[in-house]
Amino acid sequence: MDVITWTGELACHLQAAYRMTREEIAGRLGVHSQTVAGWHSRPTIVPRAEIQSALDTLYEKAPAPVRLRFARLAQPPADTTAQALRVAIAVVVRRGEVLLVQGRSGGLSWQFPAGIVKPGAVPEVVAVQEAHGETGVHAAVREHLGSRVHPATGALCEYYEAEYLAGDAANLDPVENNAVAWVPIASLTRFIPSEQIYAPILTALEAHA
């Protein structure tokens, strides 16, 4: 896939494809880590010409697996307008841990707190409201990690990194969930296989591990 103009979103996809932290990709590109943070918070921003060139070079030097991951991340969901179901997911972080719920459907699988976004609702508000409703944990959104059509469910998923504010984690929705837990970020893939986790989530969590 050829990139004509890099945006903040595409630069973040390249970071995720390389599986680099913000500091690592900033070092490779010769920019400040705050510049990379700006790409995450403002995905439509267009970096200046010298950074465009640095991104071109980093992409051109990428090995095949990185290029493949980038192509998958950068591919826009063709059927977004046809999606009837939109879901907001909260990735709540607290001192090296991430909040998970164990849903009763799908064989008691672990997942991040999530809720359906109804027409007119704001996804990031839904994300933190559902996290609180399911677990009792209050959180605040730090940044939008991206969106995708989920490969298994077909739902349009919006992912948000959220900071823990207060509350003890408890299973407040026993009909839908079997358990709630704070899981060490370093052990996350023991609960959710890495290939099932949206790549930008793994990238964002590296800074908190």
Secondary structure, 3 states (H helix, E strand, C coil): CCCCCCCHHHHHHHHHHHCCCHHHHHHHHCCCHHHHHHHHHCCCCCCCHHHHHHHHHHHHCCCHHHHHHHHHHHCCCCCHHHCCCEEEEEEEEECCEEEEEEECHHHHCEECCEEECCCCCCHHHHHHHHHHHHHCCEEEEEEEEEEEECCCCCCEEEEEEEEEEECCCCCCCCCCEEEEEEEEHHHHHHHCCHHHCCHHHHHHHHCCC
